[in-house]
Amino acid sequence: MSLAEALEQRIAAEGPISLHDYMAASNAEYYASRDPLGKAGDFTTAPEISQMFGELVGASLADVFARAGRPDHAAYAELGPGRGTLASDVLRLMGGIGFEGDVHFVETSPVLRNAQRERHPDATWHKTTDSLPDVPLLIVANEFFDALPVRQWVGDAERKVAFEGGGFRFSPNGTVTRETCPAAEAIAGRLGGHLARHGGVMLVIDYGYAGGEQGDTLQAVRRHTKVGPLAFPGTSDLTTHVDFAALAAAAKRGGAKVTRVITQGTWLETLGLGPRAVALAGRNPDRADDIAAQRKRLASEEGMGTLFKVMAVHHPDWPAPAGLGA
Ligand code: SAH
């Protein structure tokens, strides 16, 4: 039975289900059944665009690790590591300054775990952040929080999904006045507590906003094209814009410090995307045009530069990562 049929039966038996439960079921099935990344898939992420992205993330973490005094037992942890591409680029950079810590991946998808295992055979996998080890952690979450299920309200009524006239429909139908992501806040709170107790830092990179209520930000993508969020349960990628202010508040309640939120474009250029692109093109003259195009896609306003934001959460005594401090 397809997920659409299973949801139709569930709604027939129980009545409309919350958008939260619909999104959770759709994304669980979606990520469990495919590798969605890249041209042949449904969407492309920054580390899949260029190695320069992961190298700058790695340079940022290497710098924090060194300035924190190279604590013993510090480990690298990634939330939703996709194909493991980002971890490869980050760990290559960090290896260059002598970081040899363990690697921990929080990943639910068996398909993506297999892809990650090919590149990182010695990693340890976790279903949730709860089992991460009690050591200083250097955590990266790129396009992770946006995949977690949200709740929405139309006035005082929680937005649900009904099955009517042969298709899924929102109920009630009306303007969404509030959207929250309970799982994202819970994870940010728990990791804020972990970092405050054991040391470390987390870089959160995602498309989202840093203040103000946004209402409905739910969207679905399939084969690089936007589709209706209720049109393809389990075979389209459902995401929302991340509420960075809500993540920051949760992490602070856990005892951690949080930095300001800046755009991905400003952050990458501050970390040296320009010189890195020039150096990389110098070593690969036949790829110079591609590398310039990758830089533009990562950092320009027409690309991912403005929509995507970056924020760090860190132990109160650890330094803020470069470019994010006060
Ligand atoms: N960070 C990668 C992949 C982003 S796609 C990149 O930038 O290329 C989202 C990732 O989060 C996938 O690896 C997906 O399987 C994982 N994921 C989605 N929901 C999850 C959940 N609830 N728990 C753990 N991992 C999840």
py3Dmol code that shows the C-alpha trace and the ligand (Angstrom):
import py3Dmol

protein = """\
ATOM      1  CA  MET A   1       0.000   0.000   0.000  1.00  0.00           C
ATOM      2  CA  SER A   2       1.343   3.452  -0.858  1.00  0.00           C
ATOM      3  CA  LEU A   3       1.651   6.111   1.843  1.00  0.00           C
ATOM      4  CA  ALA A   4      -1.155   8.086   0.138  1.00  0.00           C
ATOM      5  CA  GLU A   5      -3.467   5.066   0.491  1.00  0.00           C
ATOM      6  CA  ALA A   6      -2.400   4.474   4.088  1.00  0.00           C
ATOM      7  CA  LEU A   7      -3.088   8.129   4.973  1.00  0.00           C
ATOM      8  CA  GLU A   8      -6.443   8.033   3.179  1.00  0.00           C
ATOM      9  CA  GLN A   9      -7.453   4.970   5.248  1.00  0.00           C
ATOM     10  CA  ARG A  10      -6.231   6.545   8.473  1.00  0.00           C
ATOM     11  CA  ILE A  11      -8.244   9.709   7.805  1.00  0.00           C
ATOM     12  CA  ALA A  12     -11.319   7.622   6.938  1.00  0.00           C
ATOM     13  CA  ALA A  13     -10.997   5.845  10.305  1.00  0.00           C
ATOM     14  CA  GLU A  14      -9.879   8.732  12.577  1.00  0.00           C
ATOM     15  CA  GLY A  15     -10.967  11.892  10.803  1.00  0.00           C
ATOM     16  CA  PRO A  16      -8.585  14.618   9.598  1.00  0.00           C
ATOM     17  CA  ILE A  17      -4.982  14.329  10.896  1.00  0.00           C
ATOM     18  CA  SER A  18      -2.827  17.261  11.957  1.00  0.00           C
ATOM     19  CA  LEU A  19      -0.527  18.788   9.349  1.00  0.00           C
ATOM     20  CA  HIS A  20       2.256  17.844  11.800  1.00  0.00           C
ATOM     21  CA  ASP A  21       1.429  14.127  11.538  1.00  0.00           C
ATOM     22  CA  TYR A  22       1.016  14.355   7.761  1.00  0.00           C
ATOM     23  CA  MET A  23       4.435  16.046   7.337  1.00  0.00           C
ATOM     24  CA  ALA A  24       6.132  13.606   9.746  1.00  0.00           C
ATOM     25  CA  ALA A  25       4.711  10.588   7.879  1.00  0.00           C
ATOM     26  CA  SER A  26       5.504  12.021   4.438  1.00  0.00           C
ATOM     27  CA  ASN A  27       9.131  12.908   5.217  1.00  0.00           C
ATOM     28  CA  ALA A  28       9.799   9.651   7.096  1.00  0.00           C
ATOM     29  CA  GLU A  29       8.694   7.685   4.018  1.00  0.00           C
ATOM     30  CA  TYR A  30      10.426  10.090   1.626  1.00  0.00           C
ATOM     31  CA  TYR A  31      13.884   9.926   3.239  1.00  0.00           C
ATOM     32  CA  ALA A  32      13.653   6.209   4.045  1.00  0.00           C
ATOM     33  CA  SER A  33      13.034   5.283   0.416  1.00  0.00           C
ATOM     34  CA  ARG A  34      15.541   7.279  -1.647  1.00  0.00           C
ATOM     35  CA  ASP A  35      18.659   9.418  -1.994  1.00  0.00           C
ATOM     36  CA  PRO A  36      16.946  12.717  -2.857  1.00  0.00           C
ATOM     37  CA  LEU A  37      20.069  14.785  -3.528  1.00  0.00           C
ATOM     38  CA  GLY A  38      21.554  16.067  -6.766  1.00  0.00           C
ATOM     39  CA  LYS A  39      20.529  16.471 -10.401  1.00  0.00           C
ATOM     40  CA  ALA A  40      18.936  13.017 -10.659  1.00  0.00           C
ATOM     41  CA  GLY A  41      17.037  13.545  -7.397  1.00  0.00           C
ATOM     42  CA  ASP A  42      14.716  16.245  -6.117  1.00  0.00           C
ATOM     43  CA  PHE A  43      16.961  19.009  -4.729  1.00  0.00           C
ATOM     44  CA  THR A  44      20.618  20.042  -4.410  1.00  0.00           C
ATOM     45  CA  THR A  45      22.263  21.212  -1.184  1.00  0.00           C
ATOM     46  CA  ALA A  46      25.280  23.494  -0.662  1.00  0.00           C
ATOM     47  CA  PRO A  47      27.831  20.696  -0.020  1.00  0.00           C
ATOM     48  CA  GLU A  48      26.654  18.973  -3.223  1.00  0.00           C
ATOM     49  CA  ILE A  49      27.197  22.214  -5.177  1.00  0.00           C
ATOM     50  CA  SER A  50      30.833  22.696  -4.204  1.00  0.00           C
ATOM     51  CA  GLN A  51      33.588  21.330  -1.963  1.00  0.00           C
ATOM     52  CA  MET A  52      34.286  24.962  -1.011  1.00  0.00           C
ATOM     53  CA  PHE A  53      31.204  24.989   1.233  1.00  0.00           C
ATOM     54  CA  GLY A  54      32.362  22.101   3.436  1.00  0.00           C
ATOM     55  CA  GLU A  55      35.930  23.364   3.437  1.00  0.00           C
ATOM     56  CA  LEU A  56      34.826  26.695   4.891  1.00  0.00           C
ATOM     57  CA  VAL A  57      32.605  24.959   7.463  1.00  0.00           C
ATOM     58  CA  GLY A  58      35.664  22.826   8.337  1.00  0.00           C
ATOM     59  CA  ALA A  59      37.923  25.881   8.576  1.00  0.00           C
ATOM     60  CA  SER A  60      35.413  27.527  10.916  1.00  0.00           C
ATOM     61  CA  LEU A  61      35.238  24.474  13.205  1.00  0.00           C
ATOM     62  CA  ALA A  62      39.019  23.923  13.101  1.00  0.00           C
ATOM     63  CA  ASP A  63      39.538  27.513  14.239  1.00  0.00           C
ATOM     64  CA  VAL A  64      37.046  27.160  17.123  1.00  0.00           C
ATOM     65  CA  PHE A  65      38.597  23.827  18.164  1.00  0.00           C
ATOM     66  CA  ALA A  66      42.096  25.353  18.213  1.00  0.00           C
ATOM     67  CA  ARG A  67      40.977  28.489  20.097  1.00  0.00           C
ATOM     68  CA  ALA A  68      39.145  26.307  22.671  1.00  0.00           C
ATOM     69  CA  GLY A  69      42.502  24.685  23.456  1.00  0.00           C
ATOM     70  CA  ARG A  70      42.060  21.438  21.471  1.00  0.00           C
ATOM     71  CA  PRO A  71      40.062  19.613  24.167  1.00  0.00           C
ATOM     72  CA  ASP A  72      40.699  15.856  24.498  1.00  0.00           C
ATOM     73  CA  HIS A  73      37.960  13.551  23.223  1.00  0.00           C
ATOM     74  CA  ALA A  74      36.239  16.273  21.181  1.00  0.00           C
ATOM     75  CA  ALA A  75      34.147  14.639  18.443  1.00  0.00           C
ATOM     76  CA  TYR A  76      32.543  15.720  15.170  1.00  0.00           C
ATOM     77  CA  ALA A  77      28.772  15.268  14.972  1.00  0.00           C
ATOM     78  CA  GLU A  78      26.461  15.945  12.049  1.00  0.00           C
ATOM     79  CA  LEU A  79      22.655  16.034  11.977  1.00  0.00           C
ATOM     80  CA  GLY A  80      21.130  14.666   8.745  1.00  0.00           C
ATOM     81  CA  PRO A  81      24.443  14.180   6.884  1.00  0.00           C
ATOM     82  CA  GLY A  82      22.896  13.361   3.476  1.00  0.00           C
ATOM     83  CA  ARG A  83      25.484  11.555   1.359  1.00  0.00           C
ATOM     84  CA  GLY A  84      28.340  12.328   3.783  1.00  0.00           C
ATOM     85  CA  THR A  85      29.812  14.855   1.350  1.00  0.00           C
ATOM     86  CA  LEU A  86      29.849  17.718   3.856  1.00  0.00           C
ATOM     87  CA  ALA A  87      31.534  15.525   6.490  1.00  0.00           C
ATOM     88  CA  SER A  88      34.255  14.515   3.967  1.00  0.00           C
ATOM     89  CA  ASP A  89      35.107  18.130   3.163  1.00  0.00           C
ATOM     90  CA  VAL A  90      34.904  19.261   6.821  1.00  0.00           C
ATOM     91  CA  LEU A  91      37.034  16.392   8.157  1.00  0.00           C
ATOM     92  CA  ARG A  92      39.688  16.830   5.436  1.00  0.00           C
ATOM     93  CA  LEU A  93      40.121  20.446   6.553  1.00  0.00           C
ATOM     94  CA  MET A  94      40.078  19.608  10.254  1.00  0.00           C
ATOM     95  CA  GLY A  95      42.558  16.770   9.735  1.00  0.00           C
ATOM     96  CA  GLY A  96      44.926  19.405   8.393  1.00  0.00           C
ATOM     97  CA  ILE A  97      45.170  20.994  11.851  1.00  0.00           C
ATOM     98  CA  GLY A  98      45.427  17.635  13.603  1.00  0.00           C
ATOM     99  CA  PHE A  99      41.790  16.945  14.570  1.00  0.00           C
ATOM    100  CA  GLU A 100      41.326  13.178  14.804  1.00  0.00           C
ATOM    101  CA  GLY A 101      38.127  12.938  16.861  1.00  0.00           C
ATOM    102  CA  ASP A 102      35.369  10.352  16.459  1.00  0.00           C
ATOM    103  CA  VAL A 103      32.575  10.932  13.950  1.00  0.00           C
ATOM    104  CA  HIS A 104      28.886  10.722  14.963  1.00  0.00           C
ATOM    105  CA  PHE A 105      25.956  10.907  12.542  1.00  0.00           C
ATOM    106  CA  VAL A 106      22.317  11.444  13.502  1.00  0.00           C
ATOM    107  CA  GLU A 107      20.402   9.878  10.613  1.00  0.00           C
ATOM    108  CA  THR A 108      17.141   7.963  10.334  1.00  0.00           C
ATOM    109  CA  SER A 109      17.228   7.030   6.640  1.00  0.00           C
ATOM    110  CA  PRO A 110      18.697   3.563   5.905  1.00  0.00           C
ATOM    111  CA  VAL A 111      19.405   4.577   2.281  1.00  0.00           C
ATOM    112  CA  LEU A 112      21.407   7.636   3.305  1.00  0.00           C
ATOM    113  CA  ARG A 113      23.130   5.736   6.142  1.00  0.00           C
ATOM    114  CA  ASN A 114      24.472   3.350   3.502  1.00  0.00           C
ATOM    115  CA  ALA A 115      25.757   6.240   1.385  1.00  0.00           C
ATOM    116  CA  GLN A 116      27.383   7.763   4.485  1.00  0.00           C
ATOM    117  CA  ARG A 117      28.978   4.417   5.447  1.00  0.00           C
ATOM    118  CA  GLU A 118      30.781   4.179   2.106  1.00  0.00           C
ATOM    119  CA  ARG A 119      32.627   7.411   2.814  1.00  0.00           C
ATOM    120  CA  HIS A 120      32.847   7.188   6.597  1.00  0.00           C
ATOM    121  CA  PRO A 121      33.100   3.494   7.533  1.00  0.00           C
ATOM    122  CA  ASP A 122      34.230   4.267  11.098  1.00  0.00           C
ATOM    123  CA  ALA A 123      31.399   6.652  12.007  1.00  0.00           C
ATOM    124  CA  THR A 124      28.832   5.882  14.713  1.00  0.00           C
ATOM    125  CA  TRP A 125      25.155   6.313  13.783  1.00  0.00           C
ATOM    126  CA  HIS A 126      22.363   7.579  16.031  1.00  0.00           C
ATOM    127  CA  LYS A 127      18.587   7.656  15.502  1.00  0.00           C
ATOM    128  CA  THR A 128      18.242  10.784  17.652  1.00  0.00           C
ATOM    129  CA  THR A 129      20.526  13.333  19.310  1.00  0.00           C
ATOM    130  CA  ASP A 130      19.824  11.719  22.712  1.00  0.00           C
ATOM    131  CA  SER A 131      22.569   9.099  22.355  1.00  0.00           C
ATOM    132  CA  LEU A 132      25.386  11.466  21.309  1.00  0.00           C
ATOM    133  CA  PRO A 133      28.392  10.917  23.621  1.00  0.00           C
ATOM    134  CA  ASP A 134      29.077  13.121  26.662  1.00  0.00           C
ATOM    135  CA  VAL A 135      32.166  14.811  25.168  1.00  0.00           C
ATOM    136  CA  PRO A 136      32.784  18.251  23.609  1.00  0.00           C
ATOM    137  CA  LEU A 137      30.977  18.204  20.259  1.00  0.00           C
ATOM    138  CA  LEU A 138      31.631  20.084  17.022  1.00  0.00           C
ATOM    139  CA  ILE A 139      28.149  19.831  15.495  1.00  0.00           C
ATOM    140  CA  VAL A 140      26.948  20.789  12.016  1.00  0.00           C
ATOM    141  CA  ALA A 141      23.303  20.858  10.898  1.00  0.00           C
ATOM    142  CA  ASN A 142      22.927  21.853   7.231  1.00  0.00           C
ATOM    143  CA  GLU A 143      19.369  21.647   5.867  1.00  0.00           C
ATOM    144  CA  PHE A 144      18.368  19.405   8.783  1.00  0.00           C
ATOM    145  CA  PHE A 145      15.928  21.445  10.870  1.00  0.00           C
ATOM    146  CA  ASP A 146      13.866  22.412   7.790  1.00  0.00           C
ATOM    147  CA  ALA A 147      12.779  18.778   7.321  1.00  0.00           C
ATOM    148  CA  LEU A 148      11.209  18.401  10.782  1.00  0.00           C
ATOM    149  CA  PRO A 149       7.397  18.485  11.048  1.00  0.00           C
ATOM    150  CA  VAL A 150       5.584  21.723  11.915  1.00  0.00           C
ATOM    151  CA  ARG A 151       2.247  22.535  13.501  1.00  0.00           C
ATOM    152  CA  GLN A 152       0.167  25.315  11.975  1.00  0.00           C
ATOM    153  CA  TRP A 153      -2.867  27.240  13.167  1.00  0.00           C
ATOM    154  CA  VAL A 154      -5.629  29.079  11.346  1.00  0.00           C
ATOM    155  CA  GLY A 155      -6.721  31.426  14.122  1.00  0.00           C
ATOM    156  CA  ASP A 156      -7.385  29.159  17.119  1.00  0.00           C
ATOM    157  CA  ALA A 157      -7.850  25.997  15.046  1.00  0.00           C
ATOM    158  CA  GLU A 158      -4.934  23.652  14.364  1.00  0.00           C
ATOM    159  CA  ARG A 159      -4.525  23.087  10.626  1.00  0.00           C
ATOM    160  CA  LYS A 160      -5.376  19.529   9.642  1.00  0.00           C
ATOM    161  CA  VAL A 161      -5.367  17.407   6.515  1.00  0.00           C
ATOM    162  CA  ALA A 162      -8.655  15.882   5.337  1.00  0.00           C
ATOM    163  CA  PHE A 163      -9.429  13.617   2.379  1.00  0.00           C
ATOM    164  CA  GLU A 164     -12.219  15.011   0.205  1.00  0.00           C
ATOM    165  CA  GLY A 165     -13.233  14.734  -3.430  1.00  0.00           C
ATOM    166  CA  GLY A 166     -10.448  12.254  -4.212  1.00  0.00           C
ATOM    167  CA  GLY A 167      -7.597  14.296  -2.758  1.00  0.00           C
ATOM    168  CA  PHE A 168      -5.965  15.637   0.401  1.00  0.00           C
ATOM    169  CA  ARG A 169      -7.212  19.076   1.504  1.00  0.00           C
ATOM    170  CA  PHE A 170      -6.314  21.488   4.278  1.00  0.00           C
ATOM    171  CA  SER A 171      -8.935  21.852   6.973  1.00  0.00           C
ATOM    172  CA  PRO A 172      -9.844  24.466   7.965  1.00  0.00           C
ATOM    173  CA  ASN A 173      -9.016  26.333   4.797  1.00  0.00           C
ATOM    174  CA  GLY A 174      -7.836  29.837   5.643  1.00  0.00           C
ATOM    175  CA  THR A 175      -4.824  32.001   6.317  1.00  0.00           C
ATOM    176  CA  VAL A 176      -2.237  30.398   8.565  1.00  0.00           C
ATOM    177  CA  THR A 177      -1.553  32.673  11.514  1.00  0.00           C
ATOM    178  CA  ARG A 178       1.090  30.647  13.367  1.00  0.00           C
ATOM    179  CA  GLU A 179       3.619  27.911  12.622  1.00  0.00           C
ATOM    180  CA  THR A 180       5.848  26.129  15.141  1.00  0.00           C
ATOM    181  CA  CYS A 181       8.311  23.254  14.933  1.00  0.00           C
ATOM    182  CA  PRO A 182       8.221  21.393  18.271  1.00  0.00           C
ATOM    183  CA  ALA A 183      10.878  18.823  17.275  1.00  0.00           C
ATOM    184  CA  ALA A 184      13.346  21.516  16.150  1.00  0.00           C
ATOM    185  CA  GLU A 185      12.916  23.408  19.426  1.00  0.00           C
ATOM    186  CA  ALA A 186      13.266  20.225  21.470  1.00  0.00           C
ATOM    187  CA  ILE A 187      16.495  19.249  19.672  1.00  0.00           C
ATOM    188  CA  ALA A 188      17.944  22.770  19.954  1.00  0.00           C
ATOM    189  CA  GLY A 189      17.132  22.786  23.686  1.00  0.00           C
ATOM    190  CA  ARG A 190      18.694  19.373  24.290  1.00  0.00           C
ATOM    191  CA  LEU A 191      21.836  20.181  22.304  1.00  0.00           C
ATOM    192  CA  GLY A 192      22.106  23.585  23.998  1.00  0.00           C
ATOM    193  CA  GLY A 193      22.136  21.664  27.297  1.00  0.00           C
ATOM    194  CA  HIS A 194      24.693  19.172  25.974  1.00  0.00           C
ATOM    195  CA  LEU A 195      27.051  21.927  24.772  1.00  0.00           C
ATOM    196  CA  ALA A 196      26.662  23.836  28.061  1.00  0.00           C
ATOM    197  CA  ARG A 197      27.546  20.710  30.075  1.00  0.00           C
ATOM    198  CA  HIS A 198      30.277  19.156  27.944  1.00  0.00           C
ATOM    199  CA  GLY A 199      31.614  21.976  25.768  1.00  0.00           C
ATOM    200  CA  GLY A 200      31.487  22.481  22.051  1.00  0.00           C
ATOM    201  CA  VAL A 201      29.723  24.367  19.316  1.00  0.00           C
ATOM    202  CA  MET A 202      26.927  23.808  16.781  1.00  0.00           C
ATOM    203  CA  LEU A 203      26.643  25.525  13.389  1.00  0.00           C
ATOM    204  CA  VAL A 204      23.060  25.706  12.135  1.00  0.00           C
ATOM    205  CA  ILE A 205      22.776  26.474   8.408  1.00  0.00           C
ATOM    206  CA  ASP A 206      19.349  26.495   6.818  1.00  0.00           C
ATOM    207  CA  TYR A 207      16.868  28.598   4.960  1.00  0.00           C
ATOM    208  CA  GLY A 208      14.852  30.568   7.399  1.00  0.00           C
ATOM    209  CA  TYR A 209      14.236  33.824   9.211  1.00  0.00           C
ATOM    210  CA  ALA A 210      15.588  35.457  12.329  1.00  0.00           C
ATOM    211  CA  GLY A 211      12.620  37.365  13.640  1.00  0.00           C
ATOM    212  CA  GLY A 212       8.902  37.913  13.327  1.00  0.00           C
ATOM    213  CA  GLU A 213       6.076  35.496  12.661  1.00  0.00           C
ATOM    214  CA  GLN A 214       6.034  34.238   9.109  1.00  0.00           C
ATOM    215  CA  GLY A 215       2.745  32.322   8.953  1.00  0.00           C
ATOM    216  CA  ASP A 216       2.766  29.462   6.457  1.00  0.00           C
ATOM    217  CA  THR A 217       6.242  28.577   5.115  1.00  0.00           C
ATOM    218  CA  LEU A 218       5.509  24.970   4.120  1.00  0.00           C
ATOM    219  CA  GLN A 219       6.671  23.956   0.662  1.00  0.00           C
ATOM    220  CA  ALA A 220       7.215  20.771  -1.323  1.00  0.00           C
ATOM    221  CA  VAL A 221       9.776  20.005  -3.997  1.00  0.00           C
ATOM    222  CA  ARG A 222       9.914  17.128  -6.454  1.00  0.00           C
ATOM    223  CA  ARG A 223      12.473  16.781  -9.251  1.00  0.00           C
ATOM    224  CA  HIS A 224      13.702  20.348  -8.665  1.00  0.00           C
ATOM    225  CA  THR A 225      10.169  21.758  -9.131  1.00  0.00           C
ATOM    226  CA  LYS A 226       7.788  23.167  -6.521  1.00  0.00           C
ATOM    227  CA  VAL A 227       4.636  21.086  -6.089  1.00  0.00           C
ATOM    228  CA  GLY A 228       1.623  21.341  -3.774  1.00  0.00           C
ATOM    229  CA  PRO A 229       2.469  20.130  -0.237  1.00  0.00           C
ATOM    230  CA  LEU A 230      -0.461  17.687  -0.277  1.00  0.00           C
ATOM    231  CA  ALA A 231       0.002  16.435  -3.858  1.00  0.00           C
ATOM    232  CA  PHE A 232       2.701  13.765  -3.379  1.00  0.00           C
ATOM    233  CA  PRO A 233       2.851  12.398   0.190  1.00  0.00           C
ATOM    234  CA  GLY A 234       6.046  10.372   0.640  1.00  0.00           C
ATOM    235  CA  THR A 235       7.474  11.185  -2.798  1.00  0.00           C
ATOM    236  CA  SER A 236       8.077  14.950  -2.476  1.00  0.00           C
ATOM    237  CA  ASP A 237      10.370  16.720  -0.003  1.00  0.00           C
ATOM    238  CA  LEU A 238       8.415  18.776   2.529  1.00  0.00           C
ATOM    239  CA  THR A 239      10.273  21.632   4.210  1.00  0.00           C
ATOM    240  CA  THR A 240       9.581  24.833   6.110  1.00  0.00           C
ATOM    241  CA  HIS A 241      11.642  27.914   6.786  1.00  0.00           C
ATOM    242  CA  VAL A 242      13.532  27.570  10.049  1.00  0.00           C
ATOM    243  CA  ASP A 243      12.589  29.964  12.852  1.00  0.00           C
ATOM    244  CA  PHE A 244      16.097  30.825  14.099  1.00  0.00           C
ATOM    245  CA  ALA A 245      14.778  32.956  16.965  1.00  0.00           C
ATOM    246  CA  ALA A 246      12.830  29.964  18.308  1.00  0.00           C
ATOM    247  CA  LEU A 247      15.916  27.688  18.021  1.00  0.00           C
ATOM    248  CA  ALA A 248      18.061  30.339  19.760  1.00  0.00           C
ATOM    249  CA  ALA A 249      15.584  30.711  22.628  1.00  0.00           C
ATOM    250  CA  ALA A 250      15.438  26.926  23.113  1.00  0.00           C
ATOM    251  CA  ALA A 251      19.248  26.557  23.057  1.00  0.00           C
ATOM    252  CA  LYS A 252      19.578  29.391  25.609  1.00  0.00           C
ATOM    253  CA  ARG A 253      17.092  27.693  27.914  1.00  0.00           C
ATOM    254  CA  GLY A 254      19.442  24.700  27.739  1.00  0.00           C
ATOM    255  CA  GLY A 255      22.256  26.913  29.088  1.00  0.00           C
ATOM    256  CA  ALA A 256      24.236  27.592  25.898  1.00  0.00           C
ATOM    257  CA  LYS A 257      25.163  30.902  24.299  1.00  0.00           C
ATOM    258  CA  VAL A 258      23.918  31.731  20.826  1.00  0.00           C
ATOM    259  CA  THR A 259      25.396  34.064  18.238  1.00  0.00           C
ATOM    260  CA  ARG A 260      23.650  36.481  15.947  1.00  0.00           C
ATOM    261  CA  VAL A 261      22.084  35.170  12.736  1.00  0.00           C
ATOM    262  CA  ILE A 262      23.678  36.239   9.443  1.00  0.00           C
ATOM    263  CA  THR A 263      23.145  35.330   5.810  1.00  0.00           C
ATOM    264  CA  GLN A 264      25.026  32.417   4.255  1.00  0.00           C
ATOM    265  CA  GLY A 265      26.475  34.749   1.611  1.00  0.00           C
ATOM    266  CA  THR A 266      27.967  37.170   4.137  1.00  0.00           C
ATOM    267  CA  TRP A 267      29.257  34.296   6.269  1.00  0.00           C
ATOM    268  CA  LEU A 268      30.966  32.428   3.410  1.00  0.00           C
ATOM    269  CA  GLU A 269      32.537  35.576   1.970  1.00  0.00           C
ATOM    270  CA  THR A 270      33.796  36.581   5.457  1.00  0.00           C
ATOM    271  CA  LEU A 271      35.373  33.134   5.828  1.00  0.00           C
ATOM    272  CA  GLY A 272      37.230  33.592   2.531  1.00  0.00           C
ATOM    273  CA  LEU A 273      35.067  32.073  -0.202  1.00  0.00           C
ATOM    274  CA  GLY A 274      36.532  34.526  -2.744  1.00  0.00           C
ATOM    275  CA  PRO A 275      40.233  33.681  -2.203  1.00  0.00           C
ATOM    276  CA  ARG A 276      39.385  29.965  -1.933  1.00  0.00           C
ATOM    277  CA  ALA A 277      37.576  30.065  -5.298  1.00  0.00           C
ATOM    278  CA  VAL A 278      40.545  31.831  -6.884  1.00  0.00           C
ATOM    279  CA  ALA A 279      43.023  29.312  -5.425  1.00  0.00           C
ATOM    280  CA  LEU A 280      40.904  26.327  -6.483  1.00  0.00           C
ATOM    281  CA  ALA A 281      40.514  27.731 -10.024  1.00  0.00           C
ATOM    282  CA  GLY A 282      44.275  28.330 -10.154  1.00  0.00           C
ATOM    283  CA  ARG A 283      44.887  24.614  -9.531  1.00  0.00           C
ATOM    284  CA  ASN A 284      42.066  23.570 -11.919  1.00  0.00           C
ATOM    285  CA  PRO A 285      42.109  26.102 -14.796  1.00  0.00           C
ATOM    286  CA  ASP A 286      39.763  23.960 -16.918  1.00  0.00           C
ATOM    287  CA  ARG A 287      37.113  24.246 -14.163  1.00  0.00           C
ATOM    288  CA  ALA A 288      37.507  27.996 -13.530  1.00  0.00           C
ATOM    289  CA  ASP A 289      34.071  28.924 -14.939  1.00  0.00           C
ATOM    290  CA  ASP A 290      32.342  26.187 -12.927  1.00  0.00           C
ATOM    291  CA  ILE A 291      34.049  27.298  -9.725  1.00  0.00           C
ATOM    292  CA  ALA A 292      33.019  30.931 -10.264  1.00  0.00           C
ATOM    293  CA  ALA A 293      29.435  29.761 -10.885  1.00  0.00           C
ATOM    294  CA  GLN A 294      29.494  27.642  -7.707  1.00  0.00           C
ATOM    295  CA  ARG A 295      30.648  30.635  -5.654  1.00  0.00           C
ATOM    296  CA  LYS A 296      27.800  32.689  -7.079  1.00  0.00           C
ATOM    297  CA  ARG A 297      25.228  29.993  -6.370  1.00  0.00           C
ATOM    298  CA  LEU A 298      26.371  29.616  -2.750  1.00  0.00           C
ATOM    299  CA  ALA A 299      26.728  33.293  -1.876  1.00  0.00           C
ATOM    300  CA  SER A 300      24.745  35.569  -4.206  1.00  0.00           C
ATOM    301  CA  GLU A 301      21.282  36.928  -3.588  1.00  0.00           C
ATOM    302  CA  GLU A 302      19.880  35.124  -6.654  1.00  0.00           C
ATOM    303  CA  GLY A 303      21.367  31.896  -5.314  1.00  0.00           C
ATOM    304  CA  MET A 304      21.381  30.680  -1.714  1.00  0.00           C
ATOM    305  CA  GLY A 305      23.246  33.680  -0.274  1.00  0.00           C
ATOM    306  CA  THR A 306      20.370  35.618   1.285  1.00  0.00           C
ATOM    307  CA  LEU A 307      17.630  33.067   1.865  1.00  0.00           C
ATOM    308  CA  PHE A 308      19.972  30.802   3.840  1.00  0.00           C
ATOM    309  CA  LYS A 309      21.052  31.890   7.319  1.00  0.00           C
ATOM    310  CA  VAL A 310      23.777  30.814   9.726  1.00  0.00           C
ATOM    311  CA  MET A 311      23.829  30.814  13.520  1.00  0.00           C
ATOM    312  CA  ALA A 312      26.056  29.147  16.110  1.00  0.00           C
ATOM    313  CA  VAL A 313      25.228  27.735  19.545  1.00  0.00           C
ATOM    314  CA  HIS A 314      28.174  27.282  21.902  1.00  0.00           C
ATOM    315  CA  HIS A 315      29.367  26.609  25.443  1.00  0.00           C
ATOM    316  CA  PRO A 316      29.545  29.929  27.333  1.00  0.00           C
ATOM    317  CA  ASP A 317      33.352  29.633  27.651  1.00  0.00           C
ATOM    318  CA  TRP A 318      33.944  28.558  24.046  1.00  0.00           C
ATOM    319  CA  PRO A 319      34.614  31.235  21.427  1.00  0.00           C
ATOM    320  CA  ALA A 320      31.964  32.116  18.857  1.00  0.00           C
ATOM    321  CA  PRO A 321      32.902  30.861  15.368  1.00  0.00           C
ATOM    322  CA  ALA A 322      34.539  33.412  13.050  1.00  0.00           C
ATOM    323  CA  GLY A 323      32.160  35.898  11.474  1.00  0.00           C
ATOM    324  CA  LEU A 324      29.330  35.182  13.947  1.00  0.00           C
ATOM    325  CA  GLY A 325      30.622  36.806  17.133  1.00  0.00           C
ATOM    326  CA  ALA A 326      29.340  40.110  18.473  1.00  0.00           C
TER     327      ALA A 326
END
"""
ligand_1 = """\
26
SAH
N 22.902 17.834 5.290
C 22.827 17.151 4.006
C 21.439 16.556 3.706
C 20.231 17.442 3.864
S 18.724 16.565 3.535
C 23.260 18.101 2.915
O 23.405 19.272 3.184
O 23.481 17.640 1.771
C 18.108 16.215 5.158
C 18.861 15.152 5.918
O 18.251 14.979 7.207
C 18.861 13.767 5.280
O 20.085 13.138 5.554
C 17.688 13.091 6.006
O 17.695 11.698 5.921
C 17.888 13.616 7.407
N 16.689 13.605 8.257
C 15.464 14.066 7.942
N 14.625 13.947 9.001
C 15.363 13.420 10.001
C 15.069 13.065 11.371
N 13.858 13.248 11.889
N 16.074 12.543 12.112
C 17.314 12.372 11.588
N 17.634 12.690 10.321
C 16.679 13.196 9.537
"""
view = py3Dmol.view(width=600, height=400)
view.addModel(protein, "pdb")
view.setStyle({"model": 0}, {"cartoon": {"style": "trace"}})
view.addModel(ligand_1, "xyz")
view.setStyle({"model": 1}, {"stick": {}})
view.zoomTo()
view.show()
